[in-house]
């Protein structure tokens, strides 16, 4: 079997064959994107395993929002990966530049999420659990936003959308993950206010939810 043709810089495609999959339509940056996604998945699985080992794998208070986040983010990435091959006319200019920028944004998001986890330490959980004696953390990224771990997730998804070098992929990754996070944040903040009361209300009045200076 002859090797697959190298994608042109104009037409962003997703190819498959004996040479593997070309993520985001970029032959040169396929491996970096695959490594980035793998590292992210490994990190998330590690957090889940930690929760289960510590006996924090209860999702009753999540009201299903945990799965809304997972599905919205996962669907956005899958669609962003498939769209370039099906809507090549929406390809962006300078695909190499977009691919590099996407990697930078993805790793920035992963770093922000890891920073948030390390800052909370043992208090961080992927499940919604609030203790009455829990401290309101205001250091690290929590000085500026109340949910920096979710900010990290949004940046990871957005980075993949940018790297797809397709305007439609970018729109999908910019819109779908936030829509999935909105109900999660609403439930989480309701629970935090209900358990921590005025301590958390005071923190709310001084910080933003996800984006410093905006929201």
C-alpha angles and dihedrals in degrees: 000000000000118000119263117265117257110255114248121244090246104047112059109205141166110229131184136190141099091327092059132239123324103218117214091004091282116125093188095049101036094105095048091052092048091049091048093052091046092052091049093049091047090052093050093047089050090054091049093049090049090053092049093048091051091048094247097122096117119121103177094114093047092077089211094301092119090067092043089059093046094048096044094050095041093047091048092054094045092049092045089053094049100040099072091061093048102037104034091155088072092061116136124234118255095026093183090056091048091048092052091046090050092055091050092051092046094052091044088056092048090049092050092049092048090048090053092049093048092047093055093039112176092003093066116099134165086219123072107256127146126183122206091232093047115130121235102239114217101168132093113013089344088077089076108023134026096219108035092153088063090045086058092052091051091051092049091053093043091049091056090049091052092047092053087074091219126111093217092051089051092052091049093052092044095051111030102055095050090050089054093048097049096076091042092054092046092053093043095050092046089054093046093050091046093053104030098032119183093005090066095037089057090050090049091055091056102044144047126242103235114338121050111238094005116055 
